């Protein structure tokens, strides 16, 4: 039979265990990370690998909670929620982010990025033009730009073959809600039609739009190839995305947490560049298998040249929209990518 005194060590042990549990709980953090794409996408691959590395590096003290596209609203919604601190992290593509930070529309300019992906990797992950010149703009919107990466060539899927700007005359091409993207496809001769990502399949099926543009992995996972007949590579653009964090949250991280986050983000560059290439290669094979009669058109350099020349008007439009700060960023990036006119 236990006496009062014999129960003291048990009570003390329970108290200590409870204190340890609550101390651990106090240290635990959840980082909410929202994506612009669905499960199985390039952004999903990035987020899952990021989650794995952060949780391992933090010994489980940090949990990364991933929200695929559609679970928290539109791309515009999640960028704004990150700036407001509702989310800690998000993907934000320039097509949508450009409405918050005008200079980010520079990545919607056709034929700006290099045809050499090693150059693109170096610039997107370590560019003074991006991370230096635009830092204050991101901060003013409550955002911290952590990194950028490409998700593959933007490919047109159409109802008819396209080999010249005249082939796009009257074609209703779905674009993101970016005035610069609208200007780009007007310059190419198309009729640009902004439409939410989740409505594109139905829009193609019902004839509300005639064509759309996305990286190959997205064309496969969203089944856009089912409702179009041609895939066209014009080399005009790679789809790029940012990873942004809430500015106040990032600034308030302890030195150890901030160092961990920065090191994980830096370590992800090689992984995501290799992964996006693999995803797009595998998804192209899946499209060919699912729809053998899908015609693949690779424009030659000669065929691309009229599109490239037309795109120079888009650079002028960008400068008109953004003024001196935009011109500075454009000139700087064109030199870094090696695509200055």
Backbone torsions as a table, in degrees:
resi	resn	phi	psi	omega
1	UNK	NA	132.3	-178.8
2	UNK	-81.4	142.3	173.7
3	UNK	-94.2	172.9	177.8
4	UNK	-56.8	-45.5	-176.8
5	UNK	-65.8	-33.0	-176.5
6	UNK	-71.6	-17.0	179.6
7	UNK	-88.5	-11.7	-177.7
8	UNK	-59.5	-45.4	179.1
9	UNK	-61.4	-36.4	179.0
10	UNK	-64.0	-47.8	179.8
11	UNK	-61.4	-41.4	179.7
12	UNK	-63.6	-40.1	179.6
13	UNK	-64.0	-44.2	178.6
14	UNK	-60.5	-42.9	-179.9
15	UNK	-61.6	-42.6	179.7
16	UNK	-65.4	-41.5	179.2
17	UNK	-64.1	-41.7	179.0
18	UNK	-63.9	-41.7	179.3
19	UNK	-62.8	-40.8	179.1
20	UNK	-65.1	-40.7	-179.5
21	UNK	-62.7	-47.9	-178.2
22	UNK	-70.0	-30.8	176.0
23	UNK	-65.3	-41.6	178.2
24	UNK	-64.8	-42.1	178.8
25	UNK	-62.6	-35.7	-179.6
26	UNK	-67.3	-31.1	-179.6
27	UNK	-81.2	-24.1	-176.6
28	UNK	-66.6	141.9	179.8
29	UNK	-132.5	150.8	172.2
30	UNK	-120.1	123.5	178.2
31	UNK	-104.0	112.3	179.8
32	UNK	-83.7	125.2	-173.4
33	UNK	-124.9	111.6	-177.7
34	UNK	-102.1	141.2	-176.8
35	UNK	-110.9	158.0	173.0
36	UNK	-92.9	-0.8	-174.8
37	UNK	-130.9	168.8	-174.2
38	UNK	-86.7	174.1	173.6
39	UNK	-54.5	140.2	177.6
40	UNK	89.0	-1.5	-178.9
41	UNK	-85.4	174.8	175.5
42	UNK	-62.7	-42.8	178.1
43	UNK	-63.1	-37.0	177.7
44	UNK	-64.8	-41.4	177.5
45	UNK	-61.0	-43.2	178.2
46	UNK	-61.3	-49.7	-175.6
47	UNK	-63.0	-40.7	-179.8
48	UNK	-65.8	-40.7	178.6
49	UNK	-69.9	-39.2	176.2
50	UNK	-59.9	-47.1	178.9
51	UNK	-56.8	-47.5	-179.4
52	UNK	-58.8	-47.6	-175.7
53	UNK	-69.7	-40.5	179.4
54	UNK	-65.7	-45.2	-177.3
55	UNK	-67.4	-34.4	176.1
56	UNK	-69.9	-45.8	-177.8
57	UNK	-65.2	-31.3	-177.6
58	UNK	-92.6	4.7	-177.1
59	UNK	54.5	37.2	177.1
60	UNK	81.7	0.4	-180.0
61	UNK	-73.6	-22.4	176.1
62	UNK	-116.1	129.5	173.9
63	UNK	-112.3	131.1	177.0
64	UNK	-100.4	120.9	-179.8
65	UNK	-105.4	119.2	-172.6
66	UNK	-99.1	134.3	178.4
67	UNK	-119.1	103.9	178.7
68	UNK	-65.2	167.9	-178.7
69	UNK	-54.5	136.3	175.7
70	UNK	96.6	-18.2	-177.2
71	UNK	-79.6	-23.2	-178.2
72	UNK	-125.8	8.7	-179.5
73	UNK	118.7	-165.0	-177.3
74	UNK	-79.3	173.2	176.3
75	UNK	-59.2	-40.2	178.4
76	UNK	-63.0	-40.2	-179.8
77	UNK	-60.4	-46.6	-173.7
78	UNK	-71.5	-31.1	175.2
79	UNK	-64.4	-43.4	179.7
80	UNK	-67.7	-38.7	179.2
81	UNK	-65.9	-31.2	176.8
82	UNK	-69.7	-43.2	177.0
83	UNK	-61.9	-31.4	179.7
84	UNK	-83.8	-10.4	178.8
85	UNK	91.1	2.8	176.1
86	UNK	-66.6	-36.9	175.8
87	UNK	-112.8	149.5	175.5
88	UNK	-85.1	-37.4	-172.4
89	UNK	-141.1	152.8	176.5
90	UNK	-161.5	154.6	163.8
91	UNK	-84.3	139.4	177.8
92	UNK	-143.1	108.0	-178.8
93	UNK	-79.0	150.4	-178.8
94	UNK	-57.6	-27.4	179.3
95	UNK	-60.6	-29.3	177.8
96	UNK	-105.3	-38.8	-178.8
97	UNK	-62.9	-26.6	-179.2
98	UNK	-61.4	-20.8	177.0
99	UNK	-75.9	-19.7	176.6
100	UNK	-95.7	-40.4	-178.3
101	UNK	-127.2	97.7	-170.0
102	UNK	-55.3	-37.8	-176.3
103	UNK	-62.9	-22.5	179.5
104	UNK	-70.1	-12.6	173.1
105	UNK	-63.0	-12.7	178.3
106	UNK	-56.1	-30.0	-178.6
107	UNK	-80.3	-0.3	173.0
108	UNK	-96.6	1.6	179.0
109	UNK	-80.3	122.9	179.4
110	UNK	-63.3	147.5	174.7
111	UNK	61.1	28.7	174.5
112	UNK	-88.5	-46.1	-179.6
113	UNK	-69.1	159.3	179.3
114	UNK	-75.8	157.8	171.0
115	UNK	-82.4	-5.8	177.3
116	UNK	-99.3	112.0	-174.5
117	UNK	-69.0	-22.4	176.2
118	UNK	-67.1	-38.2	175.8
119	UNK	-63.9	-44.9	179.6
120	UNK	-60.2	-41.9	179.7
121	UNK	-61.6	-45.7	-178.0
122	UNK	-63.5	-43.0	-177.0
123	UNK	-71.0	-47.1	-175.1
124	UNK	-66.1	-28.7	-177.3
125	UNK	-95.8	-15.4	-172.4
126	UNK	-149.2	39.5	-175.6
127	UNK	-92.3	126.9	174.3
128	UNK	-67.7	-29.9	178.7
129	UNK	-60.8	-38.3	-177.0
130	UNK	-87.3	-58.0	-169.4
131	UNK	-79.3	-20.3	178.1
132	UNK	-93.8	-59.1	-173.4
133	UNK	-65.8	-30.2	-174.8
134	UNK	-102.0	3.3	-176.3
135	UNK	-57.8	-46.9	-177.6
136	UNK	-64.2	-35.2	179.0
137	UNK	-64.5	-43.5	177.4
138	UNK	-62.7	-45.7	-178.5
139	UNK	-61.6	-36.5	-178.9
140	UNK	-66.0	-20.5	177.6
141	UNK	-100.4	11.1	178.2
142	UNK	77.7	20.9	-174.4
143	UNK	-120.0	151.3	172.5
144	UNK	-119.8	119.1	178.4
145	UNK	-79.7	116.2	-177.3
146	UNK	-94.6	-40.9	178.7
147	UNK	-167.6	169.3	170.8
148	UNK	-133.0	152.8	173.1
149	UNK	-155.0	155.0	178.1
150	UNK	-88.5	158.3	177.8
151	UNK	-119.9	11.2	176.5
152	UNK	115.9	166.6	179.3
153	UNK	-59.6	138.7	173.3
154	UNK	-81.1	118.2	-175.4
155	UNK	-112.4	138.1	176.4
156	UNK	-84.6	134.3	166.1
157	UNK	-112.9	128.6	-169.4
158	UNK	-134.8	171.5	177.2
159	UNK	-94.5	-7.9	179.9
160	UNK	-146.2	160.1	179.7
161	UNK	-65.7	143.5	178.3
162	UNK	-127.7	121.4	178.1
163	UNK	-132.2	-5.6	179.9
164	UNK	-153.2	161.2	177.5
165	UNK	-55.8	-32.1	-179.9
166	UNK	-64.5	-26.0	178.2
167	UNK	-70.3	-16.2	179.4
168	UNK	-94.7	-2.4	-178.9
169	UNK	-57.8	123.6	178.1
170	UNK	78.4	-1.7	179.7
171	UNK	-77.7	123.7	178.9
172	UNK	-81.4	100.8	-176.2
173	UNK	-98.7	120.6	177.4
174	UNK	-69.1	131.5	174.2
175	UNK	-128.0	167.2	169.0
176	UNK	-73.0	170.6	-175.1
177	UNK	-81.7	63.3	179.7
178	UNK	-124.2	123.2	178.3
179	UNK	-56.5	-32.1	-178.8
180	UNK	-73.1	-36.7	175.7
181	UNK	-65.9	-38.5	175.3
182	UNK	-59.6	-44.5	179.1
183	UNK	-63.9	-37.2	-179.2
184	UNK	-62.9	-46.3	-176.8
185	UNK	-77.7	-23.9	169.2
186	UNK	-65.6	-41.0	178.1
187	UNK	-63.7	-32.6	178.3
188	UNK	-78.1	-9.5	178.2
189	UNK	102.0	-3.0	-176.9
190	UNK	-84.9	174.1	173.6
191	UNK	-107.2	90.0	-174.9
192	UNK	-64.8	135.8	-175.8
193	UNK	-131.9	96.0	177.7
194	UNK	-60.2	139.8	-178.4
195	UNK	-159.3	138.8	176.8
196	UNK	-58.3	145.6	-176.1
197	UNK	-54.4	-41.9	-176.7
198	UNK	-69.7	-10.8	-178.4
199	UNK	-103.3	-0.6	-172.1
200	UNK	-66.5	-44.1	-178.6
201	UNK	-58.7	-49.7	179.3
202	UNK	-62.7	-37.4	178.7
203	UNK	-62.6	-40.5	176.4
204	UNK	-67.8	-42.2	-177.2
205	UNK	-64.2	-37.3	-176.0
206	UNK	-92.7	-2.6	179.8
207	UNK	79.7	13.6	176.5
208	UNK	-70.5	-28.3	173.6
209	UNK	-133.3	157.8	-178.5
210	UNK	-105.8	-18.5	-173.1
211	UNK	-157.7	164.5	176.6
212	UNK	-149.7	166.9	-179.4
213	UNK	-134.5	128.3	-179.8
214	UNK	-160.6	164.2	170.8
215	UNK	-67.2	159.3	-172.8
216	UNK	-58.4	-42.6	-176.4
217	UNK	-60.6	-35.9	179.7
218	UNK	-72.0	-37.6	177.8
219	UNK	-60.6	-38.5	-179.7
220	UNK	-74.3	-48.8	-172.9
221	UNK	-71.5	-27.5	178.2
222	UNK	-94.0	0.2	175.6
223	UNK	63.0	28.8	-179.8
224	UNK	-64.1	-26.7	179.5
225	UNK	-64.6	-22.7	-179.5
226	UNK	-67.0	-27.5	-173.5
227	UNK	-116.4	19.5	171.3
228	UNK	-140.3	167.5	-172.7
229	UNK	-118.3	-14.2	-176.3
230	UNK	-133.3	145.0	169.3
231	UNK	-117.1	129.0	-173.1
232	UNK	-124.0	123.1	175.4
233	UNK	-99.9	109.8	178.6
234	UNK	-107.9	-5.2	177.6
235	UNK	68.9	18.5	-171.2
236	UNK	-78.4	-23.5	-170.8
237	UNK	-166.6	149.1	163.8
238	UNK	-106.7	143.5	174.3
239	UNK	-75.9	125.0	177.8
240	UNK	-118.1	154.8	175.3
241	UNK	-138.4	158.9	173.1
242	UNK	-107.2	158.9	162.4
243	UNK	-112.7	117.7	-178.6
244	UNK	-117.6	151.2	174.6
245	UNK	-120.3	162.0	173.0
246	UNK	-67.8	130.1	-174.0
247	UNK	-61.2	-49.2	-177.3
248	UNK	-64.3	-40.0	178.0
249	UNK	-61.9	-47.0	-178.7
250	UNK	-63.1	-45.3	-179.0
251	UNK	-64.7	-27.8	-177.6
252	UNK	-88.4	-3.3	178.1
253	UNK	-65.3	147.8	173.3
254	UNK	-63.7	161.5	179.8
255	UNK	-57.5	-40.2	-179.2
256	UNK	-65.9	-43.7	-179.7
257	UNK	-64.8	-43.7	-178.2
258	UNK	-64.0	-42.4	178.3
259	UNK	-62.8	-42.7	178.3
260	UNK	-59.7	-48.0	-178.9
261	UNK	-61.7	-47.9	-178.6
262	UNK	-61.9	-41.8	-178.8
263	UNK	-67.7	-38.5	178.0
264	UNK	-66.0	-44.6	178.7
265	UNK	-59.8	-44.9	178.7
266	UNK	-61.3	-38.7	-176.9
267	UNK	-72.4	-15.2	-176.5
268	UNK	-82.8	-12.5	-172.7
269	UNK	-59.3	-52.6	-179.4
270	UNK	-61.9	-42.0	-178.0
271	UNK	-58.6	-49.3	-173.0
272	UNK	-75.3	-31.1	176.8
273	UNK	-65.7	-40.6	177.6
274	UNK	-71.1	-39.8	-177.0
275	UNK	-66.3	-43.5	-179.0
276	UNK	-64.1	-37.1	178.0
277	UNK	-64.8	-43.3	179.0
278	UNK	-63.6	-45.5	-179.7
279	UNK	-58.5	-46.9	-176.6
280	UNK	-67.9	-36.5	176.7
281	UNK	-65.2	-46.2	-179.5
282	UNK	-66.4	-40.3	-177.6
283	UNK	-70.7	-31.5	176.4
284	UNK	-64.8	-41.8	177.5
285	UNK	-63.5	-36.8	178.6
286	UNK	-65.0	-39.4	178.2
287	UNK	-64.5	-45.4	180.0
288	UNK	-60.3	-38.2	179.9
289	UNK	-71.2	-41.9	-177.7
290	UNK	-73.2	-31.7	-178.1
291	UNK	-139.3	80.5	-175.3
292	UNK	-59.7	-25.6	-178.2
293	UNK	-89.1	5.5	175.0
294	UNK	-65.9	121.5	-176.4
295	UNK	-87.1	129.3	-179.2
296	UNK	-103.2	123.1	-177.6
297	UNK	-119.2	115.1	175.4
298	UNK	-102.2	110.0	-179.5
299	UNK	-68.5	138.8	176.3
300	UNK	-74.0	168.8	177.4
301	UNK	-60.7	-36.7	178.6
302	UNK	-65.3	-39.8	178.9
303	UNK	-71.8	-28.8	179.7
304	UNK	-75.6	-25.2	-172.0
305	UNK	-57.9	-43.6	177.6
306	UNK	-61.6	-35.3	176.7
307	UNK	-67.2	-40.5	-180.0
308	UNK	-63.5	-43.0	179.4
309	UNK	-64.4	-41.1	178.9
310	UNK	-63.8	-30.6	-176.3
311	UNK	-69.4	-18.3	179.8
312	UNK	-64.5	-27.8	174.9
313	UNK	-63.3	-29.9	-178.2
314	UNK	-70.9	-34.1	175.0
315	UNK	-61.7	-42.9	178.3
316	UNK	-63.6	-39.9	178.2
317	UNK	-63.1	-40.1	178.9
318	UNK	-61.1	-45.3	-179.9
319	UNK	-64.9	-39.1	176.9
320	UNK	-60.5	-39.1	-178.9
321	UNK	-72.5	-36.9	-167.3
322	UNK	-111.1	-11.1	176.9
323	UNK	73.1	-152.2	-174.2
324	UNK	-63.3	-37.9	-177.9
325	UNK	-65.1	-40.2	178.2
326	UNK	-67.2	-41.3	178.7
327	UNK	-61.7	-39.7	178.5
328	UNK	-61.8	-46.8	179.9
329	UNK	-65.0	-43.0	-179.5
330	UNK	-62.4	-47.8	-179.7
331	UNK	-62.4	-41.4	-179.7
332	UNK	-63.1	-47.7	-178.6
333	UNK	-68.6	-39.3	178.7
334	UNK	-60.4	-35.1	175.8
335	UNK	-70.6	-41.1	180.0
336	UNK	-65.7	-40.1	178.8
337	UNK	-80.1	-14.2	-178.4
338	UNK	76.5	29.0	-177.0
339	UNK	-122.9	26.4	177.0
340	UNK	-64.1	147.2	-179.0
341	UNK	-75.9	NA	NA
